Amino acid sequence: MARKKSLLHKLRRSLPRVNPSHRKASAAFNEIFDEDARKLVQLRSVSFRAVKRLCDGLLSGEVASDVELYVATRKLSDKVEEGATLQLTSRNKNRMKGLEPRSGVTLTFMARDARKKERDTWTTQDVANFVLPTFLSTEQPIYLATLEEQDVGDELQGTYVAQAHDCLFTDLVDALEKHFGEDAEAAFVWLDILCTDQKLLRKSKSKLPTEIANAKQKYLTSGMHRAIGKFDAAVIFIDKWDTPAPLQQAWTAWEILGAINRESSVEVIFAPGQAEDFLERLRDDAEALAKIVTKPSDLRSATSAYTDDKATIDDAVESYLPDGYVTLNASINKCMRESLARIAEDAVKEIRLSGKEEALAEVLICAGYFLNQQDMSDKALLYYKEALVIRRAACANGEATYELATVLNGLAGVHFSLGNNKEALEASQEALDIVVKVHGEKAHDTATVLNNVALMHCAMGDHEKALEDFKTALSIDEALGNQRADEATTLFNIAATYEAQGNYEDALQTFKEALRLRQSVFGHNDPLVGQTHNNIGFVYTCLKNYAAAEKSYSDALSILKKAHGDCHPDVATTLINIGALHLEQKNTDKALEAFTQAKLIFLELLGPGNAHTKEAIDWVRDCEEANAST
């Protein structure tokens, strides 16, 4: 498949800111799952073969044969919106009646107002609303109670499955079947729609007997998490890798946290085709894909169809977790990044077995780039080194090629991320020599790699050599006449080099040139414009022009929040700079406020082990100690 863009790793960028067996429940566990709780929730699991039988019967029409579903193609009433699922109750030519279960409304609609919902597109919620009730009765309101004994497992047996009800039921079953493999016939699973009384769980507290309402509260806030930890295994089912439905729903998000916090591991499983789609996107444009993955999920905005549940979960998150949603988001974002990284790693393993060397090199480069962007640079380094061996061996008669330069440029980027500046310089210099030989001294690729070489010189403290190379790269792009975005980045890097030298006047002037060029190319609200305001603020701080610094930081923060939202690394970096500005002026209270906000953002996005998070924690601690000593 043809790639949309070259995978030559463009390091040309702004310089970074300087700154088991079943376990018996404990007495407390049994207290939570008392007689009232067990009216809501059964801890026994269901055989996967019974789940598969249910799915196959649904698809064939043998199960719930008289159930016919339609999707509203327009708003049908105040309570039935476009997209709502209706169960057909009667039909008279083109006039039909249907029940919408969430609102309890039965209404009349025309055939043109809705389309038939084919059984292979029924969601888990559809199964809960329309299929399972055909098996249930007042005496047996939970599905597993309707099964033969051989299809009902022990309490806490098998695999706990966290999943969103908006996902396709067939996708869930297919993903579980693939996950269990040869063990599918003997596997047992706990699925909420099969093992809980869905009607009682969906009712608001005001409509439940007090004892049942209290039992539901205990289950939601702590009982479920305790149960998850005692199952043999746990999996999280994800329908779409880039827009996961489970991360849009408060209930499922709370489930996922319980799964992640298990003492033993939790595995993410994907709907059919999702791993393949991810790999195709990885090979097509690893840079764009890395940006998608680094966009964090924010479970604060997760919704629930039932207000009581959302309020209960919000309260539980803030009450039971240190830093509340910060901790929840950090755990889930980390889990998703690691799961997608495993897909990339599995692709490398699979293609390595094929013996196709060039195809392996390409996947190694793509996966290496992606892993490096996910803070997994050690693994990325191994991949790039392996790709380098393959590409060197492919050079006929030792003649270096552009493809070899691609690997070297990417390898330089990984070394740069790891702080291996000497190795990064060597790799980027070799890449430059090859690109000059292939494309000439005045080509755009030559300017790009020369810019990277300059970054390495700057990282090693050789600012004069860095400035020389940056200016040469700038002159190449200016001569080409159509590289204004790259010109702006190179100007930015020149300014950052002046700043690193302590030459603040030249730094300020050059940053302003870069700002004007970025505004003309990208507009006034682009993140790169916000980043430039940020660096201008830093220089003003160094020049003791605090009012101008505060204005620049304010502009940066406004632009970056508008572009990225409140929770983004660039926002946190700006807050760190604002905190440093306040600290410079001995205003430790305002500094502490800014540093604390930055700490929480880095913690949420990058986790406690990241260098940026640790730096922010140090700033907070220093401010707290300063306040305590006064």
C-alpha positions, 0 to 999 in steps of 0.5 A: 500500500502506498504511503501518504507521506514519507516516513523519514523521521522529521526531528525538525522541531522546537527545542524542548523547554529547559525547564488462579484458583478461586478465593473465598470471599472475606467476611467484609466481602460477604457483608457487601454481597448480602442477601439484598445485594444478591437480588441485584447481582449474582457472583456466579459466572456463565459458561462461554459456550452458553454465551456463544449459543445465545449469540448464534441463536440470536443471529439465526433467529431461533432466539427471540424469534418474534423480536423485531427492532427498528432505529428511528431515523428522525426525532419521533417525540419529546422522549424518543430521539433520532437513533433510538431503538424501538421494538415493533409491537404491531404493524398495519401496512406502513403504519407501525407501533414500537416500544422505546424501553428507556422511556417506556413510551409506545408510539406509532410511526411510519415505515419511512421514520425508521429502518430495520435493525438487523440482528448482527447489529444488535448491541449488548444493550439491545440484548439486555432490553429485548432478548433476555426478557424473553427468558426471564420471569418474576421468579427468575429475573437474572439470566444465569438462573435460567441456565442448566447447572453445567453452564453456571460456574462457581462464584468468582470463577473465570473471567470478569468482562468489562464492556460497554452496552453500546457495542455490538454483541456479536463483536463482544462474543467474537473477541472473547472467542478469539481471546480464549482460543482452544480453551473457549469450550471450558471458559466461564465469564462474568457479564453484567447483562447475564449475571445481574438484575438489569431492571433493578440496577437501572431503577433510580434510588427513589423507586427502589426499596430502601434496603435494595437501594442501599445494596445497590450503592454498596455494589456500585462504590466498592462491592463491584471492585472487590469482586473484580479483584477476586475473579481468575482474570479480567478483560476489557473489551474495546470496540474501536481503538481510536474512539472506545465506547467504554471510555464514554460511559461512566459505568464502564469506566468505573468497571475498567478501573476495578479491572486495572487495579487488580493484583493480577494483570488485566488484558484489553481485547479488541473487536474484530478488525480493530487490530488490523485497522490500527496496524494499517494506520500505523504503516500508513502514517505513524506520525498521525497515528501517534498524535491520535493515541496521545490525545487523552481520554477524560472520563469526567465527561463520560455519561450515563443514561441513569442520573443516579448512577452518574452521580454515584460514580462521580462521588465514588471516584472523588471519594475513593481515589487519590486525586479522583478523576486524575488517577482514573484517567491516568490508569485508563490512558496508560492501559490503552497506550500499553495495549496499542503498543502490544499490537504494534509489537505483535505485528513485529513478531508476526512479520519477523516469522515471514522472513520478508526482510524489507517488510520487517524493516518498514514495520520496525520503523513504524512501530519504533516511531510509535513506541518512542512517542508513547514513552517506550523509547528503550523498545523503540531503540531495539526496533530501529537498530534491527531495521538499521541492520536490515537496511545496511545489508540491503545496500548493494555494494555498500552504496547508501540509500535514502531508505538507510537515511530514513532509519538513521534519522529515526534512530537519531530521534530515539537516541535524542529522546533517551538523552544519548546525544553523542549517538544521536549526533552520529546517526543524524550526521550519517543520515545527512551525508546520505541525503546530501549524496542522494538529493544534493545540498539544496534539497528540502530533505537536506534542510530537514536533516541538517536541522536535526543535526543542529538540534543534536549539537545544541543538546551537546552544548555546541551552540555555535555549531548549532547556529551555523547549521540552523542558519544553513537549513533556513537559507535552503528553505528560503531559497526553495520558497515554499517551506514557510512552516519549516522556516518558522520552526528553524527560526524558533530553534535559532531563537531557542539556541540564543536563549540557551546561550543567554543571548536574550535580546537576540532570542526575543527578536528571533522568537518574534520573527518566528511568531509572525511567520507562524501566525501568517502560516497557521493563524493566530490560534494554532498550538505552535503559535501558543508555544511561541508565546510561551517561549517569548514569555520565558525570555521576558522572565529572564529579562525581568520584564515580568508584566510582558512575561505574564501577558505572553504566558496568558496568550499562550495558555488561552491558545493552548487550552482552546486548541487542546482543552484544559488537560494537555502537556503543553498546557501543563508546561505553560503552567510550570512557566507561570508558576516559575514567574510567580516564584521569581516574584516571591509570590509562592501562593500563586506559584503553588497553585500553578505548579499543582495544576501542572502536576495533576495534568502530567500525572493524569496524562503521563503517570507518576513515573514520567520525568515531567510529572516528577519535575512538577512534583518537585516544584510543588514540594519546593513551594510548600516548603517555602510556604512552611518556612515563612 
